[in-house]
Amino acid sequence: MRIFHSAADVPEDFGPSVVTIGNFDGVHVGHREILRRVVSLARQRGLTPAVLTFYPHPARVLAPERAPKLIATIAQRLAGFGAEGIEAALVLPFTADFAKLTPEQFAEQILGRTLHARLVLVGDDFRFGHQQAGNIATLRAQGVKLGFELDPVLPILAQGKRASSTAIRALVTAGNVSKAGRMMAAPFALEGPVVQGFGIGSRKTVPTLNLAPENELLPGDGVYVTRTRDEASGTQWRSITNVGMRPTFDGKALTVETYLLDPPPPEAPARIEVSFLAFVREERKFDSPESLKAQILRDVGVAQRFHRRIARLRVG
């Protein structure tokens, strides 16, 4: 997938294209349905399937006090686009100056001149341009002028409810990562570098990989069944992860500590992605490191049974 980080990066001979526009945070089942529709229509018409998205989130610029914590990093978002067959993504820097473009300027400069759009897919509540003055009717009128069709997309339901990034944020914050994963059609995951811990695990409980997450949104404090992937090699391990303050050791900062259930690598990976599969228990303070270690071993048993069950389902 080709990735462009500004309109100037897009070559003049790009497209023509089928384009969908949005933030696509979390790339949930509704987003995936739209992305697959873009790819299908592009293939039918011999066009390039493309996504137009923004970074940072527009609310971070226009109303920072109301800006949501993002579910996914930009790298995770782009990986989700590629997984659905999108061939090009334009990640527009969202700035105060960009926000001043009128709907007509946005359509002409970005959809027409840059992406050479022939078909545009957006939600039926889509708003764009300065002060969100543009709507579906505005975009349709611009399409007539600039030579692209408009295909409004109705809300996509997941288990009878509208799939939304807002709903996923609430589920993850509450620790309900399994339901969030179903709404995303993939596990909620954190990614980032492995950093030096406090050494307490290796001395008093069990050794862990300590993740410095680059994601803004974190799961609620607790213990989770997880799967850990080395971003460099792609090697994966079954794992169990604690998110929290380490109250047994009077921790002062939140940590994400992952214990690998499979044989660990000779050297700790530089970067990992930790996928959250199921909630095990809330974090709590124990009377001693020995009591905590005994509980961790029980948690490990829970995680091992979960992973064995998943493996059997895959085989079946």
Secondary structure, 3 states (H helix, E strand, C coil): CEEECCHHHCCCCCCCEEEEECCCCCCCHHHHHHHHHHHHHHHHHCCEEEEEEEECCHHHHHCHHHCCCCCCCHHHHHHHHHHCCCCEEEEEECCCCHHHCCHHHHHHHHHHHHCCEEEEEEECCCCECHHHCECHHHHHHHHHHHCCEEEEECCCEECCEECCHHHHHHHHHCCCHHHHHHHHCCCEEEEEEEECCCCHHHHHCCCCEEECCCCCCCCCCEEEEEEEEECCCCCEEEEEEEEECCHHHCCCCCEEEEEECCCCCCCCCCEEEEEEEEEEECCCCCCCHHHHHHHHHHHHHHHHHHHHHHHHHHHC
